[in-house]
Amino acid sequence: MRVYTIAEVPDQLVQKWLQHLRDFDTKHPGCHFNVAADAPNLSVTEMVDLIRIDPGLTFQKLFARPNFNLDD
């Protein structure tokens, strides 16, 4: 079964949320999480720092965010 969750998490709680997912994943080998984050107000360095957890994520990939102007 796939469960889709979209969470709006304050910057100061991102690591705790990801750590919660990682801890659950570690304790339950049949589970696998794909996590995507969108934070247009953060730099790439800040985003990478926010997703560092222990044990580390097995795969990290950064995607360029399109620059949409919805006013046009």
FENRAWO-V160200 format. One record per backbone hydrogen bond with DSSP energy under -1.0 kcal/mol. NH is the residue of the N-H (numbers start at 1). CO is the residue of the C=O. If there is no record, write none. Layout:
BEGIN
nh:NH co:CO
nh:NH co:CO
END
This chain:
BEGIN
nh:13 co:10
nh:14 co:11
nh:17 co:13
nh:18 co:14
nh:19 co:15
nh:20 co:16
nh:21 co:17
nh:22 co:18
nh:23 co:19
nh:24 co:20
nh:25 co:21
nh:26 co:22
nh:27 co:23
nh:28 co:24
nh:31 co:28
nh:42 co:39
nh:47 co:43
nh:48 co:44
nh:49 co:45
nh:50 co:46
nh:51 co:47
nh:68 co:66
nh:72 co:69
END
